[in-house]
Amino acid sequence: MHVSAKQWDTEITYSKLQEDLRALRSYFPSPAKIDPESIDPIVVPVRPRTVEERLFKVTRGYWSMPYSKGYGRRLRFLVIDRSINALIGIIGLQSPSADMACRDNYIDVDKEIKLHVVNNTLDAYTIGSTPAYAPLLAGKLVAGLLHSPVIRQEYWRTYAGRKTTQLKRKIPQPLLAITTASAFGRSSVYNRLKFEEQLLAKPLGYTKGYGTLHLEELYPRMAAWLMAEGLHVPAGFGNGPRVRWQNIIHTLQALGLSSKYLEHGVKREVFIFELATNFLEACRNGETPAMSQFSDDGWSAYWKKRWCLPRVQRVPDWFHFDAYRQIEQAYIPMCP
């Protein structure tokens, strides 16, 4: 389903990603060049029109999920291995959905303040590692780094003092939490993800299995029909973050079709990364947020000891594959 949706994705040109992959090949080393003991991760913010942005797009385009540049507030990060200047993984954050049943039930605040509370969070639309580091369970490393102070600082740098587009209210500070949903049902990456005794990712439940993933092939025809009927919602400020969803809903309603056609059946597990130790109290009672203390270096050392090095011992030939070729091969079905 994901691969089919990617083939109808008009947001990205995979032949261009192939070119960038070749130009940036040094960031995607052979796994044999990686010394697990020496891995030294650092979180790097992604700025527009930079090498970091090209690296982010190359990596995001490799995954089976259709490419997304995110919507609303957007922040992107690389996780770089300083020991060999290679890319370990990426993190992409965006504005959260206004409505998410399992998250809303967990926060449990009045409807009048829910949007304000939700705006104190972000949603991670992409988290993961590159093929060379994946056998070392680096997906867990990258996921844990959602707690990195670098992310909170970048959120402050980017959005402090700015106002929301629709309600013209100041974007709340600081960033209190990040939610995410697994790609394929129950998540082996986020479940039981701990730093010593601290639970980094708290499970909240599952989505209901609705979305637009299975309708990508039809979407261009829907959009053309809506434009002809004067019902199309264009992307842009003031029209909300989920324009694609809005247009598909408008099509179904205008044609008298049931919303059941939005059901694709993939129920994703939802997690919340609470960046404040009193997250619920801050949301419900307005308590001053007590931001948790988190050390990127401490987490990296713990990840090595808990997951990375034991994996090396269990699978001593983990590096016997061509990681670069894996990325390259993933683009071929998408290119004209």
C-alpha positions as CSV (number, residue, x, y, z in Angstrom):
1,M,0.0,0.0,0.0
2,H,2.8,2.4,0.9
3,V,4.8,1.7,-2.3
4,S,1.7,2.2,-4.4
5,A,1.0,5.5,-2.7
6,K,4.6,6.6,-3.3
7,Q,4.3,6.0,-7.0
8,W,1.5,8.6,-7.2
9,D,3.3,11.1,-5.0
10,T,3.8,14.4,-6.8
11,E,5.6,16.2,-4.0
12,I,9.1,14.8,-4.8
13,T,11.2,13.8,-7.8
14,Y,12.9,10.5,-7.1
15,S,15.4,10.9,-10.0
16,K,16.6,14.1,-8.2
17,L,17.0,12.1,-5.0
18,Q,19.1,9.6,-6.9
19,E,21.4,12.5,-8.0
20,D,21.7,13.8,-4.5
21,L,22.4,10.3,-3.2
22,R,25.3,9.9,-5.5
23,A,26.7,13.4,-4.6
24,L,26.4,12.8,-0.9
25,R,27.5,9.2,-0.9
26,S,30.1,9.7,1.8
27,Y,27.4,10.2,4.3
28,F,26.1,6.7,3.6
29,P,29.1,4.5,4.3
30,S,29.5,0.7,4.0
31,P,28.5,-0.8,7.4
32,A,31.9,-2.4,7.6
33,K,33.3,1.1,8.1
34,I,31.3,1.6,11.3
35,D,32.9,0.9,14.6
36,P,29.9,0.4,17.0
37,E,32.1,1.2,20.0
38,S,33.0,4.6,18.5
39,I,29.6,5.8,17.3
40,D,29.2,9.4,18.5
41,P,25.8,10.9,17.7
42,I,24.9,14.6,17.5
43,V,21.5,16.1,16.7
44,V,21.8,18.7,13.9
45,P,18.9,21.1,12.9
46,V,18.1,21.2,9.2
47,R,18.0,24.6,7.5
48,P,16.4,25.3,4.1
49,R,18.6,25.0,1.0
50,T,21.5,23.3,2.7
51,V,23.4,20.0,2.5
52,E,21.5,18.9,5.6
53,E,18.2,19.4,3.8
54,R,19.3,17.3,0.9
55,L,20.4,14.6,3.3
56,F,17.1,14.6,5.0
57,K,15.1,14.3,1.7
58,V,17.4,11.5,0.4
59,T,16.8,9.5,3.6
60,R,13.1,10.2,3.9
61,G,12.5,9.3,0.3
62,Y,14.1,5.9,0.8
63,W,11.5,4.7,3.3
64,S,8.3,2.9,2.2
65,M,6.0,5.5,3.6
66,P,5.0,8.2,1.0
67,Y,7.2,11.3,1.2
68,S,5.8,14.2,3.3
69,K,7.3,17.6,4.0
70,G,5.1,18.0,7.0
71,Y,2.6,20.8,7.6
72,G,2.0,23.7,9.9
73,R,4.9,24.2,12.3
74,R,7.8,22.1,10.9
75,L,11.2,21.2,12.3
76,R,13.7,18.7,10.9
77,F,16.9,17.2,12.3
78,L,19.7,14.9,11.3
79,V,21.5,12.5,13.7
80,I,25.1,12.5,12.6
81,D,27.8,10.1,13.7
82,R,30.7,12.4,14.4
83,S,33.2,9.5,14.5
84,I,33.0,9.1,10.7
85,N,30.8,12.0,9.6
86,A,28.0,9.7,8.5
87,L,24.2,9.9,8.7
88,I,22.6,7.8,11.4
89,G,19.0,8.9,11.0
90,I,16.5,11.7,10.7
91,I,13.6,13.3,12.7
92,G,10.8,15.3,11.2
93,L,8.3,17.2,13.3
94,Q,5.1,19.0,12.4
95,S,1.9,20.5,13.9
96,P,-0.2,17.9,15.6
97,S,-3.6,16.9,14.4
98,A,-6.4,18.9,16.2
99,D,-8.2,15.6,17.0
100,M,-6.7,12.3,18.0
101,A,-8.9,10.2,20.2
102,C,-6.3,8.3,22.2
103,R,-4.2,11.4,22.8
104,D,-7.2,13.5,23.7
105,N,-8.5,10.9,26.1
106,Y,-5.1,10.8,27.8
107,I,-4.7,14.5,28.2
108,D,-8.4,14.8,29.3
109,V,-9.0,18.6,29.2
110,D,-12.1,20.6,28.5
111,K,-12.9,21.2,24.8
112,E,-12.5,24.9,25.3
113,I,-8.8,24.6,26.1
114,K,-7.9,21.5,24.1
115,L,-6.5,23.3,21.0
116,H,-4.3,25.5,23.2
117,V,-2.9,22.4,25.0
118,V,-2.4,20.5,21.7
119,N,-0.6,23.5,20.3
120,N,2.0,23.0,23.1
121,T,3.0,19.8,21.3
122,L,4.4,18.6,18.0
123,D,3.9,15.4,16.0
124,A,6.8,13.3,14.6
125,Y,5.9,12.4,11.1
126,T,9.2,10.6,10.5
127,I,11.7,9.0,12.8
128,G,14.3,6.4,11.8
129,S,17.8,5.3,10.9
130,T,19.6,4.8,7.7
131,P,20.2,1.2,6.4
132,A,23.8,1.1,7.6
133,Y,22.9,1.8,11.2
134,A,19.5,0.0,11.3
135,P,21.0,-3.5,12.2
136,L,22.5,-1.9,15.3
137,L,19.0,-0.9,16.4
138,A,19.8,2.8,15.8
139,G,16.0,3.4,15.3
140,K,15.8,3.3,19.1
141,L,18.7,5.7,19.4
142,V,17.0,8.2,17.1
143,A,13.6,7.9,18.8
144,G,15.1,8.5,22.2
145,L,16.7,11.7,20.9
146,L,13.2,13.3,20.6
147,H,14.0,14.2,24.2
148,S,17.1,16.1,23.1
149,P,17.5,19.6,24.4
150,V,18.6,20.5,20.8
151,I,15.0,20.0,19.7
152,R,13.5,22.2,22.5
153,Q,16.1,24.9,21.8
154,E,15.3,24.8,18.1
155,Y,11.6,25.0,18.7
156,W,12.2,28.1,20.9
157,R,14.5,29.7,18.4
158,T,12.0,29.2,15.5
159,Y,8.7,29.9,17.2
160,A,9.2,32.1,20.3
161,G,7.1,35.2,19.8
162,R,5.4,34.0,16.7
163,K,1.6,33.7,16.3
164,T,-0.6,30.9,15.0
165,T,-1.9,31.6,11.4
166,Q,-5.6,31.1,12.1
167,L,-6.3,32.3,15.6
168,K,-3.4,34.8,15.8
169,R,-2.4,33.6,19.2
170,K,1.2,33.3,20.4
171,I,2.6,29.8,19.8
172,P,2.9,28.3,23.3
173,Q,6.3,27.8,24.8
174,P,8.1,25.6,25.8
175,L,7.5,22.5,23.8
176,L,5.9,20.1,26.3
177,A,5.5,16.8,24.3
178,I,5.9,15.1,21.0
179,T,3.5,12.4,19.7
180,T,4.1,9.9,17.0
181,A,2.4,6.9,15.4
182,S,4.0,3.7,14.2
183,A,4.0,2.9,10.5
184,F,2.9,-0.8,10.7
185,G,0.7,-1.4,13.7
186,R,2.4,-2.3,17.0
187,S,5.9,-0.7,17.3
188,S,9.0,-2.7,18.2
189,V,11.0,0.6,18.2
190,Y,9.0,2.6,20.7
191,N,7.6,-0.1,23.0
192,R,9.6,-0.3,26.3
193,L,11.9,2.4,25.2
194,K,13.6,3.4,28.4
195,F,16.6,5.5,29.6
196,E,17.5,3.8,32.8
197,E,14.2,3.9,34.6
198,Q,12.7,6.8,32.6
199,L,10.0,5.7,30.1
200,L,10.8,7.8,27.0
201,A,7.8,6.8,24.9
202,K,4.4,6.2,26.6
203,P,1.9,4.1,24.6
204,L,-1.6,5.7,24.3
205,G,-3.5,3.3,22.1
206,Y,-4.2,2.8,18.4
207,T,-5.6,4.9,15.6
208,K,-8.8,3.7,14.0
209,G,-7.3,2.8,10.6
210,Y,-8.6,5.8,8.6
211,G,-6.6,8.0,6.2
212,T,-5.8,8.8,2.6
213,L,-2.9,6.4,2.0
214,H,-4.9,4.1,-0.2
215,L,-6.5,6.9,-2.3
216,E,-3.3,8.6,-3.6
217,E,-3.9,7.2,-7.2
218,L,-7.3,8.8,-7.2
219,Y,-6.4,12.1,-5.6
220,P,-5.3,14.0,-8.8
221,R,-8.7,13.1,-10.4
222,M,-10.5,14.2,-7.2
223,A,-8.6,17.5,-7.1
224,A,-9.4,18.2,-10.8
225,W,-13.1,17.5,-10.3
226,L,-13.2,19.7,-7.2
227,M,-11.6,22.6,-9.2
228,A,-14.1,22.2,-12.0
229,E,-16.9,22.3,-9.4
230,G,-15.4,25.3,-7.5
231,L,-15.0,23.1,-4.3
232,H,-11.2,22.6,-4.2
233,V,-9.3,23.8,-1.1
234,P,-5.8,24.9,-2.2
235,A,-2.8,24.5,0.0
236,G,-1.7,27.6,1.9
237,F,-2.0,29.7,5.0
238,G,-5.5,29.9,6.4
239,N,-6.8,26.6,4.9
240,G,-5.6,24.3,7.6
241,P,-2.8,21.8,7.6
242,R,-4.6,18.7,6.2
243,V,-5.7,20.1,2.8
244,R,-5.5,16.6,1.1
245,W,-7.8,15.2,3.8
246,Q,-10.3,18.1,3.4
247,N,-10.4,17.7,-0.4
248,I,-11.1,13.9,-0.2
249,I,-13.8,14.5,2.4
250,H,-15.4,17.2,0.1
251,T,-15.3,14.7,-2.8
252,L,-17.0,11.9,-0.9
253,Q,-19.6,14.3,0.5
254,A,-20.4,15.9,-2.9
255,L,-20.8,12.6,-4.5
256,G,-22.9,11.2,-1.7
257,L,-20.4,8.5,-0.8
258,S,-19.8,7.1,2.6
259,S,-16.8,8.1,4.7
260,K,-16.1,4.3,5.0
261,Y,-14.0,4.8,1.9
262,L,-11.4,6.5,4.1
263,E,-10.8,3.3,6.0
264,H,-7.5,1.6,5.0
265,G,-7.3,-0.7,8.0
266,V,-3.8,0.1,9.1
267,K,-4.2,0.8,12.8
268,R,-1.1,2.6,14.0
269,E,0.1,2.6,17.6
270,V,0.3,6.1,19.1
271,F,3.0,7.2,21.6
272,I,3.8,10.4,23.5
273,F,7.2,11.6,24.4
274,E,6.6,13.9,27.5
275,L,9.3,16.5,27.7
276,A,8.0,17.9,31.0
277,T,7.9,15.8,34.1
278,N,4.6,17.3,35.1
279,F,3.1,17.2,31.6
280,L,-0.5,16.4,32.5
281,E,-0.5,18.8,35.4
282,A,0.8,21.6,33.1
283,C,-2.0,20.8,30.6
284,R,-4.9,20.4,33.1
285,N,-4.1,22.8,35.9
286,G,-1.8,25.3,34.2
287,E,1.2,24.3,36.4
288,T,4.6,25.8,35.4
289,P,6.2,23.1,33.2
290,A,9.1,21.3,34.9
291,M,11.2,20.3,31.9
292,S,12.9,16.9,32.2
293,Q,16.7,16.7,32.2
294,F,18.1,14.7,29.3
295,S,21.7,14.1,28.2
296,D,22.2,13.2,24.6
297,D,25.7,11.8,25.4
298,G,24.3,9.9,28.4
299,W,21.5,8.4,26.2
300,S,23.9,7.5,23.5
301,A,26.1,5.6,25.9
302,Y,23.1,3.8,27.4
303,W,21.8,2.9,23.9
304,K,25.2,1.3,23.1
305,K,25.3,-0.7,26.3
306,R,21.6,-1.7,26.2
307,W,21.0,-2.4,22.5
308,C,23.8,-1.7,20.1
309,L,26.7,-3.8,21.5
310,P,24.5,-6.8,22.5
311,R,23.2,-6.9,18.9
312,V,26.8,-6.9,17.6
313,Q,27.5,-9.9,19.8
314,R,24.4,-11.8,18.8
315,V,24.8,-11.0,15.0
316,P,28.6,-10.8,14.4
317,D,28.1,-10.6,10.6
318,W,25.6,-7.7,10.8
319,F,27.7,-5.5,8.5
320,H,27.8,-8.0,5.6
321,F,25.5,-6.1,3.2
322,D,25.5,-3.1,0.9
323,A,23.6,-0.4,2.7
324,Y,24.1,2.2,-0.1
325,R,22.6,-0.2,-2.7
326,Q,19.5,-0.6,-0.5
327,I,18.8,3.1,-0.8
328,E,19.6,3.2,-4.5
329,Q,17.4,0.3,-5.3
330,A,14.4,1.8,-3.4
331,Y,14.3,4.7,-5.8
332,I,14.3,2.7,-9.0
333,P,10.5,1.8,-9.0
334,M,9.7,5.4,-8.4
335,C,11.8,7.0,-11.2
336,P,10.3,7.5,-14.7
